Amino acid sequence: MTGLWGVRPRWRTDVLGDFFCPGCGGDRNYRRQHGRRWLRLFGTPLVPVGPVVGSVQCTSCHGRYGMETLEQVTCVRLASMLRDAQYTVTLAVLAAGGTSGRAAREAACTTIREAGFEDCGEAQILAALAALTGLSGEGPLDLDGHGSGLTIELHAALEPLAPHLAQQGRERLVLQGASVALADGRYLPQERAALAAVGRCLKLGEDRVGELLDAAAGAPH
């Protein structure tokens, strides 16, 4: 606005929340706002002249961004999604290989604790597997059969996360699962099938998943 007259929007807040601010580069509070442009005299609104496109304003830097900004997950939410993904992948691989091997159980516990579930032990893991698969046996499970509940969990945990991870991050989840599968020896067919399912949920090609599994099997343990 210059001189005596000018046109400037007048904003009204619809929603308050948290978002990842592209200006600040971190999680911040936002105001989701809509408004109208007003003809002003000496800064005083006199006549409305039309609506303006709704926007999101950061309460810290006061930058104004398009509504699509809210599609970016916050750092806190992304960390939670990644933690849940690591947990679910580990459960899926352990279920596929069976829980009778001590080395596999210990590897699963280590991976889950490193993901952020510091108090999670074997008892909790076995209970979670029983709840998700409906079985309490120690033998390997076919995730397309009795383990269907765990398959649903894989889709729910991995598919929303995949768009927010670079390929290296998605591959790392597969490799973490592979380390659990290999803890007590070579891959079982069910373990490879489970890791292939992980790769599909993460939008990784079948050939690339195979390369990752072969590389992990060839690495010293």
C-alpha positions in Angstrom: 0.0 0.0 0.0 1.4 3.4 -1.0 0.1 6.9 -0.4 -3.4 7.5 1.1 -5.1 4.6 -0.7 -4.2 0.9 -1.0 -5.5 -2.6 -1.1 -4.5 -5.1 1.6 -5.9 -8.3 2.9 -7.6 -8.7 6.2 -7.1 -12.2 7.7 -9.2 -14.4 9.9 -7.9 -17.5 11.7 -9.7 -20.8 11.1 -7.4 -23.3 12.8 -4.3 -23.4 15.0 -1.8 -26.3 14.8 1.7 -27.6 14.4 3.5 -27.9 11.1 6.9 -28.1 9.5 7.7 -24.5 8.6 9.8 -24.3 5.4 11.0 -20.9 6.4 12.3 -21.9 9.9 13.3 -25.4 8.8 11.6 -27.0 11.8 8.4 -27.7 13.6 6.4 -24.6 14.5 2.9 -23.4 15.3 0.7 -22.1 12.5 -2.4 -20.2 11.9 -4.6 -21.4 9.0 -6.3 -18.3 7.7 -8.7 -17.0 5.1 -9.3 -13.4 4.2 -10.6 -10.7 1.9 -8.9 -7.8 0.2 -10.0 -4.4 1.4 -9.6 -1.0 -0.1 -8.0 1.1 2.7 -7.7 4.8 3.4 -4.9 5.6 5.8 -4.8 1.9 6.7 -8.5 1.7 7.6 -10.5 -0.9 5.7 -13.4 0.7 3.8 -14.7 -1.5 1.0 -14.1 -5.3 0.4 -12.8 -5.9 -3.1 -12.6 -9.7 -3.2 -11.4 -12.8 -1.4 -7.8 -14.0 -1.2 -6.5 -17.6 -1.3 -6.3 -19.2 2.1 -2.9 -19.6 3.5 -0.8 -20.8 6.5 1.1 -18.4 8.6 4.0 -19.4 10.9 3.6 -17.8 14.3 7.4 -17.7 14.7 8.8 -16.2 11.4 5.4 -14.9 10.3 6.0 -16.3 6.8 2.9 -17.1 4.8 2.7 -20.3 2.8 0.2 -22.3 0.7 -2.1 -24.9 2.2 0.0 -27.7 0.6 2.6 -26.9 3.3 0.4 -28.9 5.8 1.0 -32.1 3.8 4.6 -32.2 5.0 4.8 -34.2 8.2 6.4 -32.6 11.3 9.7 -33.7 12.5 8.1 -35.2 15.6 5.5 -37.0 13.6 8.1 -38.3 11.1 10.2 -39.7 14.0 7.2 -41.4 15.4 6.3 -43.0 12.1 9.9 -44.2 11.6 10.0 -45.7 15.0 6.7 -47.6 14.4 8.0 -48.7 11.0 11.2 -50.2 12.5 9.1 -52.0 15.2 6.7 -53.4 12.7 9.3 -54.6 10.2 11.2 -56.3 13.0 8.1 -58.1 14.2 7.2 -59.2 10.6 10.7 -60.7 10.0 10.8 -62.4 13.4 7.4 -63.9 12.8 8.4 -65.1 9.4 11.5 -66.8 10.7 10.0 -68.1 13.9 10.9 -67.2 17.4 12.7 -70.3 18.5 16.1 -69.0 17.7 17.7 -67.0 20.6 19.9 -65.0 18.3 17.0 -63.8 16.2 15.0 -62.8 19.3 18.0 -60.9 20.7 18.6 -59.2 17.4 14.9 -58.2 17.3 15.1 -56.8 20.8 18.2 -54.8 20.0 16.7 -53.3 16.8 13.5 -52.4 18.6 15.3 -50.8 21.5 17.5 -48.8 19.1 14.3 -47.6 17.4 13.2 -45.9 20.6 11.3 -48.6 22.5 13.9 -48.8 25.2 11.9 -50.9 27.7 10.8 -53.5 25.2 12.0 -57.0 25.9 11.4 -60.5 24.6 8.2 -61.0 26.6 6.6 -57.8 25.1 7.7 -58.8 21.6 6.3 -62.3 21.8 3.1 -61.0 23.3 2.8 -58.5 20.4 3.4 -61.3 17.9 0.8 -63.5 19.4 -1.7 -60.6 19.4 -1.1 -59.8 15.7 -0.8 -63.3 14.3 -3.3 -65.1 16.6 -0.6 -67.8 17.1 1.8 -68.5 20.0 4.0 -71.1 18.4 7.7 -70.8 17.6 7.6 -71.9 14.0 7.9 -69.6 11.0 4.7 -67.9 9.8 3.5 -67.2 6.3 2.5 -63.5 6.4 0.0 -64.1 3.6 -1.8 -66.7 5.7 -2.0 -66.7 9.5 0.1 -63.6 9.8 -2.4 -61.4 7.8 -2.9 -59.1 10.8 0.8 -58.4 10.7 0.6 -57.8 7.0 -2.0 -55.2 7.6 0.2 -53.6 10.2 3.1 -53.5 7.6 0.9 -51.6 5.1 -0.4 -49.2 7.8 3.1 -48.4 9.1 5.1 -48.3 5.9 3.0 -46.9 3.1 2.2 -43.5 4.7 5.9 -43.2 5.6 7.4 -44.1 2.2 6.7 -40.7 0.5 8.6 -38.9 3.2 11.8 -41.0 3.1 14.6 -40.8 0.6 15.5 -44.1 -1.1 18.4 -44.6 1.2 16.1 -44.4 4.3 13.7 -46.9 2.8 16.5 -49.2 2.0 17.8 -48.9 5.5 14.5 -50.3 6.9 14.9 -53.3 4.6 18.5 -53.9 5.8 17.4 -53.6 9.4 14.9 -56.4 8.8 17.5 -58.4 7.0 19.9 -58.2 10.0 17.2 -59.8 12.1 16.6 -62.5 9.6 20.3 -63.3 9.3 21.0 -63.3 13.0 20.5 -67.1 13.2 21.6 -68.2 9.8 20.6 -67.9 6.2 17.3 -66.5 5.0 14.3 -68.8 5.2 11.9 -68.5 2.2 9.3 -67.0 4.5 11.8 -64.3 5.7 12.7 -63.4 2.1 9.0 -63.1 1.4 8.4 -60.9 4.4 11.3 -58.6 3.4 9.9 -58.5 -0.2 6.6 -57.4 1.3 8.4 -54.7 3.2 10.1 -53.5 0.0 6.7 -53.3 -1.8 5.2 -51.2 1.0 8.2 -48.9 0.8 7.9 -48.6 -3.0 11.2 -50.3 -3.7 11.6 -52.4 -6.8 11.8 -56.2 -6.5 15.2 -56.3 -8.1 16.6 -53.7 -5.7 15.2 -55.5 -2.7 16.9 -58.7 -3.9 20.2 -56.8 -4.3 19.9 -55.5 -0.8 19.2 -58.9 0.7 22.1 -60.5 -1.2 24.5 -57.8 -0.1 23.4 -58.1 3.5 23.9 -61.9 3.4 27.3 -61.5 1.9 28.4 -59.0 4.6 30.2 -60.3 7.7 28.0 -60.6 10.8 
